[in-house]
Amino acid sequence: MRSFFYSFFVPALFVWLWSTGFIGAKYGLPYAEPFTLLLIRMLLTLGLLVVLASLLKARWPGWRSAGHLAVTGLLVHGCYLGGVYYAIQDGMPSGIVSLVVGLQPLVTAGVAIFVLKEAISWRQWLGLGLGLVGVTLVLLEKFGGAGNPGEAFPLWTLIWALLALAGISLGTVYQKRHGTGADLVAGTIIQYGAAALLFAAGALMLETREVVWSLQLQLSMAWLVLGVSIGAILLLMWLIRRGAASQVASLFYLVPPVTALEAFWLFDERLGVLAIAGGIVSITGVALVVSQKRPG
């Protein structure tokens, strides 16, 4: 029973929690603009994390390490979440957004080849190719008119999704290259703090900052803060400390199909045959990359 709990239930719970971030965003965005919504989310999360850091007596890093953590936060949380939220607000279905940013392991592997000089096997090259082909099939259906007419979305929303993909991919490589070994809670606070500054600047310059505090927004915000920003992140920390980080990586490619099922059930977001086939091909490509066995 304990083995089942550690090897399946907890990683699956993490994947589910992460997938609901896309759903929570779609529920909250009708009542606040993206950067404004994200700023409120970050501030609430930081307040809770500061209390947690005090209770756990977190160890704070030096200025150099804090700087690296801030850059990581701007990329992994700032660019990633900002891109995702604007893509969803401007009409891209949450399931498609999840699929595009779900290519992160593929892009990270590609960046690592040039930045970290990592070797790549034929299996990983195959995975990279399949991932790109799969997403192309999904986008061809949506932009080519093969899907349902009412479910089309502007081509330029893809720019936001690609910004999110670039942010989390570059942030992952940056963190790998400049890993600080900082306290996990303290490091998360610094990363979220840097992202909050980015969201504050974006809200001030680009948005009206008007918020309609409906019950739906309050419930979605509570979930995004407690379930995703704190629950999913702390669960990930717990898994990493137990040495299960590779298992989480291998399950990450399940996020897009889980999100697509949630979006279909909650928002009636539908994918045609071509998009479903593309999703399967893309997920297979990601699986080939993240499940690659390392020598030795």
Summary of the structure (lengths in Angstrom):
residues: 296
radius of gyration: 18.7
end to end distance: 30.2
largest distance: 55.8
contacts: 1025
relative contact order: 0.22
helix: 80%
strand: 1%
